[in-house]
Amino acid sequence: MANRGEGDITLSFLAKRKQFEKDIHASFRILNANLHSIFKAQQKSRQELHAMHSQMFESLHQGWLDDVESSRKQEDHLAFLTSYNWKQMKILQKAIGDHETTIGNAKDLRNTFLKKAKDLHEHGKTLIGGEESEVKKQISKAQDRVIMESQVQDLSGVETYLQSLVLDSCEETF
């Protein structure tokens, strides 16, 4: 019986061993299933993370492209404004130069006019002085003529008077 007891123990031991192997296989299957589900979850998480990363990268990339395009447009606009301002500055400088030339010409004309006016005034003074002198001479001559004519008339009147006196006295004497 001891053999039998030993055989029962061996059988029991074998049964426990089989049960233990089944439990270990079941644990490994569960562990494998858990690892597999964890792996799938991590894989799904990686895919989602990758998709999110791709979307984020795409969004950032698009934003960067938009910023680059906006910067180009601003640069072009700034270049246009700079060019326009440069042209306006050239036009303004030319207008200032033209204005300065016009002012210079006006000053020259004014100076010429003032010089000619002064010369004319001096000439007028000389002419008036000469004319005044001539007029004074003419007036003096005219006064002399008037005086002479007056004297001549007075003499003529005196002569006539004297002649009439002489004639009257002669008539009386005769």
Buried (B, 14 or more C-beta within 10 A) or exposed (E): EEEEEEEEEEEEEEEEEEEEEEEEEEEEEEEEEEEEEEEEEEEEEEEEEEEEEEEEEEEEEEEEEEEEEEEEEEEEEEEEEEEEEEEEEEEEEEEEEEEEEEEEEEEEEEEEEEEEEEEEEEEEEEEEEEEEEEEEEEEEEEEEEEEEEEEEEEEEEEEEEEEEEEEEEEEEEE
